[in-house]
Amino acid sequence: MKSLRIPFYVALFLLLISGSNTFAQGKLYTARGYWEETRNETYRTIQKKVESGDSLSDNEKGYLQDYELFLASYFNRMTADQKEDYDRLKGYWNTRLTSDDAKETEVKDFEWRGRDRLANGLYGLWYGSSIVSIGEITGAASVGLPLVTSGLWMLGPALNPMKYKGITRNTVRASNTGKLLGLGYGAALGLALAGGSEDYGKWSLGLSSVGSILLGEVAFYAEEKKNLPAGHIEIMRHYGFLGPWVGFAIVAGTGSDNRNAIGAGLLAGGISGLIIGNGVASKYNYTRGDADAISSLTLISTGIGFAAVTETYNNNEAKSLLMVPAAASVIGSVWAQRAVKGAHLTDRQGSTLNLAVGGAALIGLGVVFFTKSESPAVWLGVPSGLALFTHQLLLHNYKTTNMEMNIRGKKYKKRSYSVSLKVTPEGYFLNKQMPLRNYSPQLAAQMQNPLLKLVVRW
């Protein structure tokens, strides 16, 4: 294994230096590009004239014919996946174009926030530290090299500005998610490959850096090309963590202590989680607030699962019982996905819900401190129970409020509608007293008092 140390060190160093351009590729014939071409201002203006029945000049007819041929050619050159993405996302893009949220998410003058600079610096520091550890570098270089790589990653947007041209907050979120998940997946791959050797730690550390760079670049370009909504990214992030946890529980539940098997289980769970997460997010347009609610309920369900088996686990040391909290995590995730449909939680609602859930859990923990209980089930169950109650209460309130606003057209429609209903039973008695000697339907309709008054305003 020692003979592989120098080549692996050199390869890792080259990957770190060229990481920002690893996945640079063309952006021709994409779903987003085709949608943008259909929004061409001149083309849409001529289309509106055709729809309204106005006559077109010869130049306009020629332009319309040529442009529609161009659009047909563009669409035919798209891959099957890009065509599916266009059919699935065009409604979202059309809505987003005119919504108030577009002003917040479609950031033309992108600004790097403090947490973005911190994240870039920390990732660069990790990558440099992995080189130091693998190469067994000592002295001043062991401190200087991580600082250099940290600085390089912070200089990335300045060194390669074209890569970051036109990015949004979602692009950065997707990239950071890929980097974070890549750290774990790369380490799992190192464990799966070299778990039986003495150098498995170096392999895990080195591949964690490689995995972080590669997956971060994949996520960056995938989001930039498809322009996925924030909820899609958050759902994939959620399943990106849930998958490895379930994979670990399955392997550990068999009683295996083999590091290769544990690494393989973590990696397989992570890949499966990303695939499942992408499929789940493709079937329904979850908001970021929805994803927050799903993640918090999954965590609460996991706590309840641990509370259910902790006493038995302590007594019997049965590792197979890890499957119970893992199954609870999956059940909680599926339960939450169904519960949030139709809620369309805003970012504020989702973050407020998570904050309240955390507060309820701390209150439960404080109550258990007062009781001085020595039962692990109580320590886990009471905070989880209070968190679950708070979660369901707030989710129900937010969902009801948002659905009412949706019905009245105040949140998801451009025009606002209001409906009022008034019951007037006294109209019956007034109608009975009306003297009509010569019956006339038209006259009766004008004079009689209604029993119900329904008024719609917009």
Residue pairs with C-beta under 8 A, 6 or more apart in sequence:
1 194
1 197
1 198
1 199
2 199
5 134
5 135
5 199
5 202
8 134
8 206
9 131
9 134
9 135
12 130
12 131
12 134
12 206
12 209
12 210
13 131
15 22
15 209
15 210
15 213
16 127
16 128
16 131
16 149
16 209
16 213
17 152
19 127
19 213
19 216
19 217
20 156
20 159
20 160
20 163
20 217
21 160
21 163
22 213
22 214
22 217
23 214
23 217
23 218
23 220
23 221
24 163
24 221
25 221
27 33
27 224
27 225
28 77
29 74
29 77
29 78
29 79
29 82
30 78
30 82
30 225
30 226
31 78
31 82
31 83
31 85
31 86
31 89
31 226
32 89
32 93
32 225
32 226
32 227
33 74
34 71
34 74
34 75
34 78
34 82
34 86
35 86
35 89
35 90
35 93
37 70
37 71
37 74
38 71
39 97
40 67
42 63
42 67
43 63
43 64
43 67
46 56
46 60
46 63
46 64
47 64
49 56
49 60
50 56
50 64
56 64
75 83
78 86
85 226
88 282
89 226
89 227
89 228
92 229
92 285
93 227
96 102
96 105
96 106
96 229
98 414
105 168
105 169
105 170
105 230
106 168
107 168
107 169
110 164
110 167
110 168
110 169
112 157
116 172
117 154
119 176
119 179
120 153
120 154
120 156
121 150
121 151
121 153
121 154
122 150
123 153
123 179
123 212
123 216
124 146
124 149
124 150
124 151
124 152
124 153
124 154
125 146
125 147
125 149
125 150
126 183
126 208
126 209
126 212
127 146
127 149
127 153
127 209
127 212
127 213
128 145
128 146
128 147
128 148
128 149
128 150
129 146
130 205
130 206
130 208
130 209
131 137
131 145
131 146
131 149
131 209
132 141
132 142
132 145
132 146
133 202
133 205
134 202
134 205
134 206
137 145
152 159
156 163
156 164
157 163
157 164
166 224
167 224
168 227
169 230
170 223
170 227
170 228
170 229
170 230
170 233
171 220
171 223
171 224
173 230
173 233
174 219
174 220
174 222
174 223
174 228
174 233
175 216
175 217
175 219
175 220
175 223
176 216
177 219
177 233
177 236
177 237
177 240
178 212
178 215
178 216
178 217
178 218
178 219
178 220
179 212
179 213
179 215
179 216
179 219
180 212
181 215
181 237
181 240
181 241
181 270
181 274
182 208
182 211
182 212
182 213
182 214
182 215
182 216
183 208
183 209
183 211
183 212
184 208
184 211
184 244
184 266
184 270
185 211
185 215
185 244
185 266
185 267
185 270
185 271
186 204
186 207
186 208
186 209
186 210
186 211
186 212
186 215
187 204
187 205
187 207
187 208
187 211
187 263
188 204
188 244
188 263
188 264
188 266
188 267
188 270
189 207
189 211
189 263
189 267
190 200
190 203
190 204
190 205
190 206
190 207
190 208
190 263
191 200
191 203
191 204
191 259
191 260
191 262
191 263
191 266
192 260
192 263
192 264
192 266
192 267
193 203
193 207
193 260
193 263
194 200
194 203
194 204
195 258
195 259
195 260
195 261
195 262
195 263
196 259
196 260
197 203
200 259
204 263
222 228
223 233
228 281
229 285
229 287
230 287
230 288
230 347
231 281
231 285
231 286
231 287
231 288
231 290
231 291
232 278
232 281
232 282
232 285
232 286
234 286
234 288
234 291
234 292
234 295
235 277
235 280
235 281
235 286
235 291
235 294
236 274
236 277
236 278
236 281
237 277
237 291
238 277
238 291
238 294
238 295
238 298
238 333
239 273
239 274
239 276
239 277
239 280
239 333
240 270
240 273
240 274
240 277
241 273
242 273
242 298
242 329
242 330
242 333
243 269
243 270
243 271
243 272
243 273
243 274
243 276
243 277
244 266
244 267
244 269
244 270
244 273
245 269
245 326
245 329
246 269
246 273
246 326
246 329
246 330
247 265
247 266
247 267
247 268
247 269
247 270
247 272
248 262
248 265
248 266
248 269
249 322
249 323
249 325
249 326
250 265
250 269
250 323
250 326
251 261
251 262
251 264
251 265
251 266
252 262
252 265
252 319
252 322
253 319
253 320
253 321
253 322
253 323
253 326
254 319
254 320
255 319
255 320
256 262
280 337
284 337
284 341
286 294
286 337
286 340
287 344
287 345
287 346
287 347
287 350
288 347
288 350
289 343
289 344
289 345
289 346
289 347
289 348
289 349
289 350
289 351
289 353
290 340
290 343
290 344
290 345
290 350
291 350
292 345
292 350
292 351
292 353
292 354
293 336
293 339
293 340
293 343
293 345
293 350
293 353
293 354
293 391
293 395
294 333
294 336
294 337
294 340
295 354
296 353
296 354
296 357
296 387
296 391
297 332
297 333
297 335
297 336
297 339
297 388
297 391
298 329
298 332
298 333
298 336
299 332
300 332
300 357
300 384
300 387
300 388
300 391
301 328
301 329
301 331
301 332
301 333
301 335
302 325
302 328
302 329
302 332
303 380
303 381
303 383
303 384
303 387
304 328
304 380
304 381
304 384
304 385
304 388
305 324
305 325
305 326
305 327
305 328
305 329
306 325
306 380
307 376
307 377
307 380
307 381
307 384
308 324
308 325
308 328
308 377
309 321
309 324
309 325
310 376
310 377
310 380
311 375
311 376
311 377
312 318
312 321
313 321
314 376
339 395
339 399
340 395
340 399
342 399
342 403
343 395
343 398
343 399
343 402
343 403
344 402
344 406
344 411
344 412
345 353
345 395
345 398
345 399
345 402
349 398
349 402
352 394
353 391
353 394
353 395
353 398
356 390
356 391
356 394
357 387
357 390
357 391
357 394
358 387
359 390
360 383
360 386
360 387
360 389
360 390
360 391
361 383
361 384
361 386
361 387
362 383
363 383
363 386
364 382
364 383
364 384
364 385
364 386
364 387
365 379
365 382
365 383
367 382
368 378
368 379
368 382
368 383
371 378
373 379
402 411
405 411
405 412
406 412
408 416
408 417
408 418
408 419
409 415
409 416
409 417
409 458
410 416
410 417
415 458
416 458
417 456
417 457
417 458
418 456
418 457
418 458
419 454
419 455
419 456
420 453
420 454
420 455
420 457
421 452
421 453
421 454
421 455
422 452
422 453
422 455
423 451
423 452
423 453
424 449
424 450
424 451
424 452
424 453
425 451
426 449
427 448
427 449
427 450
427 451
428 451
430 449
431 448
431 449
434 444
434 447
434 448
436 443
436 444
436 447
